[in-house]
Amino acid sequence: MASWKTTLLLLTLFLLSLFLELLLAEATIINSIDGGMNKGCIEVERKALLEFKNGLIDPSGRLSSWVGADCCKWKGVDCNNQTGHVVKVDLKSGGDFSRLGGEISDSLLDLKHLNYLDLSFNDFQGIPIPNFLGSFERLRYLNLSHARFGGMIPPHLGNLSQLRYLDLNGDYYYSPAPLMRVHNLNWLSGLSSLKYLDLGYVNLSKATTNWMQAVNMLPFLLELHLSGCELSHFPQYSNPFVNLTSVSVIDLSDNNFNTTLPGWLFNISTLMDLYLNDATIKGPIPHVNLRCLCNLVTLDLSHNNIGSEGIELVNGLSACANNSLEELNLGSNQVSGQLPDSLGLFKNLKSLDLSSNDIVGPFPNSIQHLTNLESLYLRENFISGPIPTWIGNLLRMKRLHLSNNLMNGTIPKSIGQLRELTELYLNWNAWEGVISEIHFSNLTKLTEFSLLVSPKNQSLRFHLRPEWIPPFSLESIEVSNCYVSLKFPNWLRTQKRLGEMILKNVGISDAIPEWLWRLDFSWLDLSRNQLYGTLPNSLSFSQSLLVDLSFNRLGGPLPLRLNVSSLYLGNNLFSVLDVSGNLLNGSIPSSMSKLKDLNEIDLSNNHLSGKIPKNWNDLHRLWTIDLSKNKLSGGIPSWMSSKSSLEQLILGDNNLTGELTPSLQNCTMLSSLDLGNNRFSGEIPKWIGERMSSLEQLRLRGNMFTGDIPEQLCWLSHLHILDLAVNNLSGSIPQCLGNLTALSYVTLLHGNFDEPNGHVTYSERMELVVKGQNMEFDSILPIVNLIDLSSNNIWGEIPKEITNLSTLGTLNLSRNQLTGKIPEKIGAMQGLETLDLSCNCLSGPIPPSMSSITSLNHLNLSHNRLSGPIPTTNQFSTFNDPSIYEANLGLYGPPLSTNCSTLNDQDHKDEEEDEDEDEWDMSWFFISMGLGFPVGFWAVCGSLVLKKSWRQAYFRFIDETRDRLYVFTAVNVARLKRKMEANGVHG
């Protein structure tokens, strides 16, 4: 018995092990089969995709995964699990920075099994759709929408007989789209399987008369989208949709039909969504049975001209027993009259838009039955009376727009029961009473609140406790012409998401709280209150379009940093207007003259153009005007000349013209005058030196001034910057420039740069050429000492008196016609850091005293006639650039390659060359003498031999001359003898 049990146990174990082996073998087989089914991609198709990739522009690296052997694992590529063939390429862009461009390679034709291609929302910059896309026999889905294709749509697409989905919508959201177009739509007949067609924003104007026939050839079409196609023909003949028995969506919006609705449109019983907005449709509505449209979910006829027929349309659609309509939009149609009670029959209605019509009467009671209503737009009508209290029963309401009507009375507290409400617009009605916390008690989802009322009717008041914490988080609040509070509403501090705030004329008399400036506004209007205090240093928001703080009592300087598109600050108490360094353009507004308390105007470094306003006479307190670095033209207006208090006049780097008007000398308090880089002409006026005794900086460079440098400039004892470069000045450098007192003593930098109120008033800035570069100086400008007379026509010697300017930091006399030597005592200019005497005619040696200027770090003596050795001590040992000495043939020593021995060898060679030249000249002398004697002899004697009359005359002349000499000699000898004899007798 025991043996039998043992045998049975062994047999059981054997069978169990056999079963496990069979199970393992089966698993192995199944695994091998599965492994055979998951094939990698085909090599030909992989290469085709790589070639396609090479033709694309991929700025964001979306196709970076397209590497390796198995293309089926590449992003946007799907393969058939059994065959490994590529069947889907989906490269739809997901955002602005991931858009593909470039060319579409015809290597895609190697994807023989492709049935899905999506290149939508990319940017192909106007290239046409390739013809070869019509060769994919298996393609079922093709989406090239919003990808900026252009040109003619290839009719080859009509070969895609298996296509179910075609979207070629040409609307491009990022920039104006290159217009796609067709000659006709006959090629649509080949798309016999098509269910979805979108040719939105493709120019179909050449197919406008037969587009319906072409669409009628698509028997399985479910959705037709032809918005913005420049269609002008809407066929009125009966029932052309014989083959469109399944169509559910028709979008013909944004066309120019200019006709009535055709009757056959209301016979499509399958129709669910009909969009005919902005299609110039007009009344009357056809008298047809609208019961065929009982499946309609969306009807948009907005922005047409249906007129009073709109009420009849509502009545007709309400006849359906189980009305499915969810969205009805008849806005902007001139619909007139009272709304019918039948409106309450649309039990499924979620959105009702009747805005911008001529609807009259009280708030329609039928709306209270629309319990599914989420959006109600009744703005811009003539609805009167109060808001009914039952409005609080529409618990699904999300958007309520009642602005611009004739409504009045109190706003019901029941509105606070709309827990789903996100938008509440009650503008421009005649409301009265009180808005309390109860009105907002349950509005936890409210994001937009607008209550702008007329200033003629200020019967509405807010009553909200300062410590109230609202249940919502607003993105936008707009309130005007009704009392909110005396203090700035503290509850707004909890609204961290606010991007738009209008609190205009709401009775606030308070300082603007600091927390307000930490919000990021796109629109901020706090005008016509009694706000006081100062503004922060920076008024900068990331996307600000407008900031209006006008008609308040704000004072102090304006922000130093400003990033807004429009800024209104009129009728305040500002003393400083600083909007420099922005992107402001257009002309300077003349209305700035209303800021009568302005001390400083800084509009520099913008793109302002036009002329300087002429009507700022009322700005009597101005002491600083900086309009530099703009594109202003014209001359200096006369009102500037009358500002005797003006201390800084900075108009440089514009396109100003004309001569400097003499009336400008009335600005006797000027300390800084910058007219550089304009097109002023004439002579530099003498009255600058005579009348502007406080002048510290004078920048006139880059103009067209002529004449001499007036000696009167030497009278300016405070002048430490004199920049007259790049003009047409002539004459010599006035010797009296050495008397500029401010350049002979050290100036200390002083002043408190940390103002106690956190504001910094106007900071002087000036762009100067120092060390061969344009450099802008601001805070250290008072200690910058410079004379720049370069690029003129100045001649004569450098006056030795200029060496008296011991603290002068920059001296630039380059590109003139100066002659003579460099002053011997130039070493006395111990403050000199930059010295440029290049491109003149200076001669002689480099003064040895120059090497004692230890502060010198920029030197240019090139292109002169200097000679002698280059100093090697002190700073000269650091000047290793030979170009600063080039074109001075007599200079030698480091860093030049010439030295003293080289010059001596050269001199010796020159002497030998001179001796050779002397010997050669002597040889030529004897040769010419030898040739000249016979030529001269025969020229005279030959003519006497040949010409008898000449010969006779010649010898007669010789005889007469001999006789005269004989007589003259005999007479004088006899006279001399007599005289000698007489002297002997007397002795």
Sequence and secondary structure as in RCSB ss.txt:
>XXXX:A:sequence
MASWKTTLLLLTLFLLSLFLELLLAEATIINSIDGGMNKGCIEVERKALLEFKNGLIDPSGRLSSWVGADCCKWK
GVDCNNQTGHVVKVDLKSGGDFSRLGGEISDSLLDLKHLNYLDLSFNDFQGIPIPNFLGSFERLRYLNLSHARFG
GMIPPHLGNLSQLRYLDLNGDYYYSPAPLMRVHNLNWLSGLSSLKYLDLGYVNLSKATTNWMQAVNMLPFLLELH
LSGCELSHFPQYSNPFVNLTSVSVIDLSDNNFNTTLPGWLFNISTLMDLYLNDATIKGPIPHVNLRCLCNLVTLD
LSHNNIGSEGIELVNGLSACANNSLEELNLGSNQVSGQLPDSLGLFKNLKSLDLSSNDIVGPFPNSIQHLTNLES
LYLRENFISGPIPTWIGNLLRMKRLHLSNNLMNGTIPKSIGQLRELTELYLNWNAWEGVISEIHFSNLTKLTEFS
LLVSPKNQSLRFHLRPEWIPPFSLESIEVSNCYVSLKFPNWLRTQKRLGEMILKNVGISDAIPEWLWRLDFSWLD
LSRNQLYGTLPNSLSFSQSLLVDLSFNRLGGPLPLRLNVSSLYLGNNLFSVLDVSGNLLNGSIPSSMSKLKDLNE
IDLSNNHLSGKIPKNWNDLHRLWTIDLSKNKLSGGIPSWMSSKSSLEQLILGDNNLTGELTPSLQNCTMLSSLDL
GNNRFSGEIPKWIGERMSSLEQLRLRGNMFTGDIPEQLCWLSHLHILDLAVNNLSGSIPQCLGNLTALSYVTLLH
GNFDEPNGHVTYSERMELVVKGQNMEFDSILPIVNLIDLSSNNIWGEIPKEITNLSTLGTLNLSRNQLTGKIPEK
IGAMQGLETLDLSCNCLSGPIPPSMSSITSLNHLNLSHNRLSGPIPTTNQFSTFNDPSIYEANLGLYGPPLSTNC
STLNDQDHKDEEEDEDEDEWDMSWFFISMGLGFPVGFWAVCGSLVLKKSWRQAYFRFIDETRDRLYVFTAVNVAR
LKRKMEANGVHG
>XXXX:A:secstr
 HHHHHHHHHHHHHHHHHHHHHHHHHHHHHHHHHHHHS    HHHHHHHHHHHHTEE TT TTTT  SS GGGST
TEEE TTT  EEEEE    SGGG  EE   GGGGG TT  EEE TT   TT    GGGGG TT  EEE TTS   
EE  GGGGG TT  EEE     SSS    EE S SGGGGG TT  EEE TTEE GGGTTTHHHHHTT TT  EEE
 TTS       SS   TT TT  EEE  S    B   GGGGG TT  EEE TTS BBS      GGGGTT  EEE
  SSB TTHHHHHHHHHTT TT    EEE  SS  EE   GGGGG TT  EEE  SSEEEEE  GGGGG TT  E
EE  SSEEEE   GGGGG TT  EEE  SSEEEEE  GGGGG TT  EEE  SSEEEEEEEGGGGTT TT  EEE
EE  TT   EEEE  TT   SS  SEEEEESSB  SS  GGGGG TT  EEEEESS   SB  GGGGGS  SEEE
  SS  EE   SEEE TT  EEE  SSEEEEE  SEEE SEEE  SSEEEEEE  SS  EE   GGGGG TT SE
EE  SSEEEEE  S  TT TT  EEE  SSEEEE   HHHHT TT  EEE  SSEEEE   GGGGG TT SEEE 
 SSEEEEE  THHHHH TT  EEE  SSEEEE   GGGGG TT  EEE  SSEE S   GGGGG GGGSS     
   S TTS       EEEEETTEEEEE TTGGG  EEE  SS  EEE  GGGGG TT  EEE  SSEEESB  GG
GGG TT  EEE  SS  EE   GGGGG TT  EEE  SSEEEEE   SGGGGG   GGGTTT TEEESTTSS  H
HHHHHHHHHHHHHHHHHHHHHHHHHHHHHHHHHHHHHHHHHHHHHH HHHHHHHHHHHHHHHHHHHHHHHHHHHH
HHHHHHHHHHH 
